[in-house]
Amino acid sequence: MKHLMILLLSVTCYSATLAQEKTFVVFGKVVDAETKQPLVGASAYCQSTTQGTITNNDGLFFMRLPNGGYDMVVTYTGYEKKIMRISASQPAADTLKIDLAKENKSLSEVAVVASTEDPDGLNKYGKFFNQNFIGNSGNSNQCAVENPQALHFYFSKKRNRLKIMAREDVIIVNYALGYKIRYQLDSFSYDYNTNISSYSGSPLFQEMDSTEEVKAQWKKNRARTYLGSRMHFMRSFYDSSLKQDGFILEKLNDDPESVKGTFITNPYNEQDYLVDSGDVEVSWNGRYRISYDKVYPDKQFLEEYKLPATTRFQITVLDVSNGFVIEKNGYFYEQNDVINSGYWAWKKLSELLPYDYIYQ
C-alpha cells in the first residue's frame, strides 16, 4: 500500500510538472496612465486566439496560456489600445503594469470630418469588402458578418482609394470552421491604382457549439485548412520537420521578375537556424518559394488565377527583409518583415485558425 501511494504521488507530480511545461501564466494590472486608478472591466486578450478575459475591481487580470508567443491586446472604452508581445520564453514578471492613455478625441473627429463617408457604402462596397477581407475560398461561402452596420466606408477620389473603418467590433461567424470572431478592425484600405489591399486589427476567436456531427465536420474542415497553412509551416520549421510534413523550400533569385530558384536541402544549417531559449531564430533574407504537396490548392484559387485544374502544389512566395523568430505555437515576429504572396496571401479571414488550435 505504501509503495502504491508513492507511485500515485509520483504520477501526480509528473502530471502537474508536464501541465506546467505546456502552459504559462500572465498576471496584469490595467490603470489610467494619468491618474493610476485601476480600470475595471478592461479587456485583455491574445489576438488570433480563443484566450481572453477582463479586469476585476482592482484592475487585475489573469490568463493561463498554451506555451508559445502572442500579441496581447488591452483595451478600454475611451482609451487608446495597447499591444504587447508576450511568450513563455520571456522572464516571468510578478505583475505586468499596463498604463492606458485616454484617446485624443479631437484628432479622431478631425480625421472623420476631413473624410467623405459614403452613406450608401455598404451597398456599394459590402460585397467587395467581404471578398477582400473574408476571402473567396470555399469556407468564405459559410461566413457572415453579423453586424454590417458597424462598417463605415470612405472613398477618396483624389487618391482613388477606399477606406473602411469600424467603431465597434465586427462580428464574423464562420460556420465552416465553427468560430465566432470578434474583430477589432483598425482600418481596411484598398488602392485602386495598385490593386493592393491592406488591413490591420485584432481578432478574438470563440468556439461555437453544435451537435456532435457538426463538430466532427468542423474538426475535418479545420484540419484541411491547417495543412499547408502559414501556421503549419512555422510550426514545422520550429520542430525541424518541414520535409516530413510536406514543405519544399527554394531560395529565389534576387531579381523580382525571376521565378528561378535553388532548392534548400538543409534549412536547419547553423547560419540560418538557431535555437535560443525555446525560440527559433531564422536568418533568412530575400525571396523564398514555399511549396506544399500533401493537400491540393483550393479550386476557387485555381479558377481565380487561371491555373490548370491539375495543379497539385500550394505555392507561396515569402519576401523576408530581416529574418524572423518563431515560437512553439507557430506565432512569429516581426510579422511586418515577412510579406506573403501567392496561396497564403489569397487565404484570408475565412481560412484563419487561432494560435491555440491543435492539429489532431
C-alpha positions as CSV (number, residue, x, y, z in Angstrom):
1,M,0.0,0.0,0.0
2,K,2.8,2.3,0.9
3,H,4.5,1.7,-2.4
4,L,1.2,2.3,-4.3
5,M,0.8,5.7,-2.5
6,I,4.4,6.6,-3.5
7,L,3.7,5.6,-7.1
8,L,0.4,7.6,-7.2
9,L,2.2,10.6,-5.8
10,S,5.0,10.3,-8.3
11,V,2.5,10.2,-11.2
12,T,0.6,13.1,-9.8
13,C,3.7,15.2,-9.5
14,Y,4.8,14.2,-13.0
15,S,1.4,15.1,-14.5
16,A,1.5,18.5,-12.7
17,T,5.0,19.2,-14.0
18,L,4.0,18.2,-17.5
19,A,1.0,20.5,-17.4
20,Q,3.2,23.4,-16.2
21,E,5.5,22.8,-19.1
22,K,2.7,23.1,-21.6
23,T,1.3,26.4,-20.2
24,F,2.4,29.7,-18.7
25,V,0.7,32.3,-16.6
26,V,0.2,36.1,-17.3
27,F,-0.8,38.4,-14.5
28,G,-1.5,42.1,-15.3
29,K,-2.9,45.3,-13.9
30,V,-4.5,47.9,-16.1
31,V,-4.6,51.5,-14.9
32,D,-5.3,55.0,-16.2
33,A,-2.0,56.4,-17.4
34,E,-2.5,59.8,-15.8
35,T,-4.4,59.0,-12.5
36,K,-3.0,55.5,-12.0
37,Q,-6.5,54.4,-10.9
38,P,-7.5,50.8,-11.9
39,L,-9.7,50.3,-14.9
40,V,-12.4,47.9,-14.1
41,G,-13.8,45.7,-16.9
42,A,-10.9,46.4,-19.3
43,S,-10.4,43.7,-21.9
44,A,-7.2,41.7,-22.2
45,Y,-6.9,39.1,-24.9
46,C,-4.3,37.4,-27.1
47,Q,-5.2,38.3,-30.7
48,S,-5.8,35.4,-33.1
49,T,-6.6,33.0,-30.2
50,T,-9.6,32.0,-28.1
51,Q,-7.9,33.4,-24.9
52,G,-9.3,36.5,-23.3
53,T,-10.5,37.9,-20.0
54,I,-11.5,41.2,-18.3
55,T,-10.1,43.0,-15.3
56,N,-11.6,42.8,-11.8
57,N,-12.4,45.6,-9.4
58,D,-8.7,46.2,-8.8
59,G,-7.9,46.4,-12.5
60,L,-6.3,42.9,-12.3
61,F,-6.5,40.1,-14.8
62,F,-5.1,36.5,-15.1
63,M,-4.6,34.2,-18.1
64,R,-3.1,30.7,-18.4
65,L,-1.9,30.3,-22.0
66,P,-0.6,27.4,-24.0
67,N,3.2,27.7,-24.5
68,G,4.2,29.9,-27.4
69,G,4.1,33.5,-28.3
70,Y,1.2,36.0,-28.6
71,D,0.3,39.6,-29.2
72,M,-1.7,40.6,-26.1
73,V,-4.2,43.4,-26.7
74,V,-5.5,45.5,-23.8
75,T,-8.5,47.8,-24.5
76,Y,-10.9,50.0,-22.6
77,T,-13.6,52.2,-23.9
78,G,-12.4,55.8,-24.4
79,Y,-8.7,54.8,-24.1
80,E,-6.0,54.0,-26.6
81,K,-5.4,50.3,-27.3
82,K,-2.1,48.8,-26.2
83,I,-0.5,45.7,-27.8
84,M,2.5,43.9,-26.3
85,R,4.3,40.7,-27.3
86,I,4.4,38.0,-24.6
87,S,5.7,34.5,-24.6
88,A,6.6,31.5,-22.4
89,S,10.3,32.1,-23.1
90,Q,10.3,35.6,-21.6
91,P,11.3,36.0,-17.9
92,A,8.2,35.8,-15.7
93,A,7.2,39.0,-14.1
94,D,5.1,39.3,-10.9
95,T,2.5,41.6,-12.5
96,L,2.5,43.4,-15.8
97,K,1.8,47.1,-15.3
98,I,-0.3,48.4,-18.2
99,D,-1.0,52.1,-18.5
100,L,-3.7,53.1,-20.9
101,A,-3.9,56.7,-22.1
102,K,-7.2,58.4,-22.9
103,E,-8.0,58.8,-26.6
104,N,-7.4,62.2,-28.2
105,K,-11.0,62.7,-29.5
106,S,-10.2,65.9,-31.3
107,L,-7.8,64.2,-33.6
108,S,-10.2,61.4,-34.5
109,E,-13.1,63.9,-35.0
110,V,-10.9,65.9,-37.4
111,A,-10.0,62.8,-39.3
112,V,-13.6,61.8,-39.8
113,V,-14.7,65.4,-40.8
114,A,-11.8,65.5,-43.3
115,S,-13.0,62.3,-44.9
116,T,-16.1,61.7,-47.1
117,E,-18.2,58.9,-45.8
118,D,-20.4,57.3,-48.3
119,P,-23.9,56.8,-46.7
120,D,-24.6,54.0,-49.3
121,G,-21.2,52.4,-48.8
122,L,-22.4,49.1,-47.6
123,N,-24.5,48.6,-50.8
124,K,-21.7,49.8,-53.0
125,Y,-18.7,48.1,-51.3
126,G,-20.1,45.5,-49.0
127,K,-19.5,42.6,-51.3
128,F,-16.1,43.9,-52.3
129,F,-15.1,44.1,-48.6
130,N,-16.2,40.5,-48.0
131,Q,-14.2,39.2,-50.9
132,N,-11.0,41.1,-49.8
133,F,-11.3,40.7,-46.1
134,I,-13.2,37.4,-45.5
135,G,-12.0,35.8,-48.8
136,N,-13.1,33.8,-51.8
137,S,-12.3,30.3,-50.6
138,G,-14.9,27.5,-50.1
139,N,-15.0,28.5,-46.4
140,S,-16.0,32.1,-47.3
141,N,-19.4,31.0,-48.5
142,Q,-20.2,29.9,-45.0
143,C,-19.1,33.1,-43.3
144,A,-21.3,36.0,-42.4
145,V,-20.9,39.5,-40.8
146,E,-23.5,39.7,-38.1
147,N,-23.3,43.5,-37.7
148,P,-22.5,45.1,-41.1
149,Q,-23.9,48.4,-39.8
150,A,-20.7,48.7,-37.8
151,L,-18.7,49.3,-41.0
152,H,-18.2,52.9,-42.3
153,F,-17.0,53.5,-45.9
154,Y,-14.8,56.4,-47.1
155,F,-13.8,56.9,-50.7
156,S,-11.2,59.4,-51.8
157,K,-11.5,60.4,-55.4
158,K,-8.2,62.3,-55.2
159,R,-6.3,59.2,-54.0
160,N,-8.6,56.7,-55.8
161,R,-8.6,54.8,-52.5
162,L,-11.3,53.1,-50.4
163,K,-11.0,53.1,-46.6
164,I,-13.3,51.1,-44.3
165,M,-13.4,51.6,-40.5
166,A,-15.5,50.2,-37.7
167,R,-16.5,52.0,-34.5
168,E,-17.2,48.7,-32.8
169,D,-16.0,45.1,-33.1
170,V,-17.0,43.5,-36.3
171,I,-18.6,40.1,-35.6
172,I,-17.9,37.4,-38.1
173,V,-19.4,33.9,-37.9
174,N,-17.5,31.1,-39.6
175,Y,-19.9,28.2,-40.0
176,A,-17.3,26.2,-41.9
177,L,-14.7,26.1,-39.1
178,G,-17.0,26.7,-36.1
179,Y,-15.7,30.0,-34.8
180,K,-17.3,33.3,-34.0
181,I,-14.7,36.1,-34.4
182,R,-14.8,39.5,-32.7
183,Y,-12.5,41.6,-35.0
184,Q,-11.4,44.9,-33.7
185,L,-10.8,46.4,-37.2
186,D,-8.5,49.4,-37.1
187,S,-8.8,50.0,-40.8
188,F,-9.1,48.4,-44.2
189,S,-7.9,50.1,-47.3
190,Y,-7.8,49.3,-51.0
191,D,-5.8,51.3,-53.5
192,Y,-7.4,51.1,-56.9
193,N,-4.2,52.4,-58.6
194,T,-2.2,49.4,-57.5
195,N,-5.0,46.9,-56.7
196,I,-3.4,46.3,-53.3
197,S,-5.5,45.9,-50.2
198,S,-4.3,46.1,-46.6
199,Y,-5.9,45.9,-43.2
200,S,-5.0,45.8,-39.5
201,G,-6.8,44.8,-36.4
202,S,-7.1,42.3,-33.6
203,P,-9.3,39.2,-33.9
204,L,-10.5,37.2,-30.9
205,F,-12.0,33.7,-31.6
206,Q,-14.8,32.0,-29.7
207,E,-15.6,28.3,-30.1
208,M,-19.1,27.7,-31.4
209,D,-21.4,25.0,-30.1
210,S,-23.4,22.5,-32.1
211,T,-24.3,18.8,-32.5
212,E,-21.5,16.2,-32.3
213,E,-22.0,15.5,-36.0
214,V,-21.4,19.2,-36.9
215,K,-18.4,19.4,-34.5
216,A,-16.9,16.4,-36.3
217,Q,-17.2,18.2,-39.6
218,W,-15.6,21.3,-38.1
219,K,-12.7,19.2,-37.0
220,K,-12.2,17.9,-40.5
221,N,-12.5,21.4,-42.0
222,R,-10.0,22.8,-39.5
223,A,-7.5,20.1,-40.3
224,R,-7.9,20.7,-44.1
225,T,-7.4,24.5,-43.5
226,Y,-4.4,24.0,-41.3
227,L,-2.4,21.7,-43.6
228,G,-0.1,23.7,-45.7
229,S,-1.0,27.0,-44.0
230,R,1.5,29.6,-42.7
231,M,0.9,28.4,-39.2
232,H,1.6,24.8,-40.2
233,F,4.8,25.9,-42.0
234,M,6.0,27.9,-38.9
235,R,5.3,25.1,-36.5
236,S,7.1,22.6,-38.8
237,F,10.1,25.0,-39.1
238,Y,10.2,25.2,-35.3
239,D,10.0,21.4,-35.0
240,S,12.6,20.8,-37.8
241,S,10.0,18.7,-39.6
242,L,9.5,20.6,-42.8
243,K,10.3,17.8,-45.3
244,Q,8.3,15.2,-43.4
245,D,5.3,17.5,-43.2
246,G,5.3,18.1,-47.0
247,F,7.0,21.5,-47.4
248,I,9.5,22.2,-50.2
249,L,11.8,25.2,-49.9
250,E,13.6,27.2,-52.6
251,K,15.7,30.4,-52.5
252,L,14.7,32.6,-55.4
253,N,16.9,34.9,-57.4
254,D,17.2,38.5,-56.3
255,D,15.5,39.6,-59.5
256,P,11.8,40.1,-58.5
257,E,10.8,39.1,-62.1
258,S,12.7,35.8,-62.0
259,V,11.0,32.5,-61.0
260,K,14.2,30.6,-60.9
261,G,15.3,29.2,-57.6
262,T,17.7,26.9,-55.8
263,F,16.3,24.1,-53.6
264,I,17.2,24.4,-49.9
265,T,18.2,20.9,-48.8
266,N,19.2,21.8,-45.2
267,P,17.1,24.7,-43.8
268,Y,18.5,24.0,-40.3
269,N,22.1,24.9,-41.0
270,E,24.0,26.9,-38.4
271,Q,24.0,30.1,-40.5
272,D,20.2,30.2,-40.9
273,Y,18.7,28.3,-38.0
274,L,19.4,29.0,-34.3
275,V,17.5,27.6,-31.3
276,D,17.7,30.1,-28.4
277,S,15.8,29.8,-25.1
278,G,12.9,27.9,-26.7
279,D,12.7,30.2,-29.7
280,V,13.9,29.5,-33.2
281,E,15.7,32.4,-35.0
282,V,15.6,32.1,-38.8
283,S,18.2,34.3,-40.5
284,W,16.5,34.5,-43.9
285,N,16.8,37.5,-46.2
286,G,15.4,37.8,-49.7
287,R,12.8,35.8,-51.6
288,Y,11.8,32.2,-50.9
289,R,9.3,29.9,-52.6
290,I,7.3,27.6,-50.2
291,S,5.5,24.6,-51.9
292,Y,3.2,22.2,-50.1
293,D,2.5,18.9,-51.8
294,K,0.1,17.0,-49.4
295,V,-3.1,18.9,-50.0
296,Y,-4.2,20.3,-53.4
297,P,-4.9,24.0,-53.6
298,D,-8.5,25.3,-53.4
299,K,-10.4,25.0,-56.7
300,Q,-11.5,28.6,-56.4
301,F,-7.9,29.7,-56.2
302,L,-7.0,27.9,-59.4
303,E,-10.0,29.4,-61.2
304,E,-9.3,32.9,-60.0
305,Y,-5.7,32.7,-61.1
306,K,-6.4,30.7,-64.3
307,L,-4.2,27.8,-63.3
308,P,-4.6,24.2,-64.5
309,A,-7.1,22.1,-62.5
310,T,-4.4,19.5,-62.2
311,T,-2.1,21.8,-60.2
312,R,-1.0,19.8,-57.2
313,F,1.1,22.3,-55.1
314,Q,0.1,25.1,-52.8
315,I,2.7,27.7,-53.7
316,T,3.6,30.8,-51.7
317,V,6.4,33.3,-52.1
318,L,7.9,34.9,-49.0
319,D,9.8,38.2,-49.2
320,V,11.8,38.4,-46.0
321,S,13.7,41.6,-45.1
322,N,15.4,40.8,-41.8
323,G,14.8,37.2,-40.7
324,F,12.1,36.2,-38.1
325,V,11.7,34.4,-34.8
326,I,9.3,31.5,-34.3
327,E,7.6,30.5,-31.1
328,K,6.4,27.0,-30.3
329,N,2.7,27.7,-31.3
330,G,3.7,29.0,-34.8
331,Y,3.5,32.7,-33.8
332,F,6.4,34.6,-35.3
333,Y,7.8,38.1,-35.3
334,E,8.4,40.6,-36.7
335,Q,5.4,39.8,-39.0
336,N,5.7,43.0,-41.0
337,D,9.2,41.8,-42.1
338,V,7.6,38.8,-43.8
339,I,5.4,39.5,-46.9
340,N,3.3,36.7,-48.4
341,S,2.2,36.5,-52.0
342,G,0.5,33.6,-53.7
343,Y,-1.5,31.0,-51.8
344,W,-1.1,32.3,-48.2
345,A,-2.0,35.8,-49.3
346,W,-5.1,34.5,-51.1
347,K,-6.3,32.7,-47.9
348,K,-7.9,35.4,-45.8
349,L,-10.1,35.5,-42.6
350,S,-12.3,32.6,-43.6
351,E,-9.2,30.4,-43.5
352,L,-7.8,31.8,-40.3
353,L,-7.2,29.5,-37.3
354,P,-6.4,30.6,-33.8
355,Y,-2.8,30.1,-32.4
356,D,-4.1,27.8,-29.8
357,Y,-5.5,25.4,-32.4
358,I,-4.1,21.9,-32.1
359,Y,-3.9,19.7,-35.2
360,Q,-5.1,16.2,-34.5
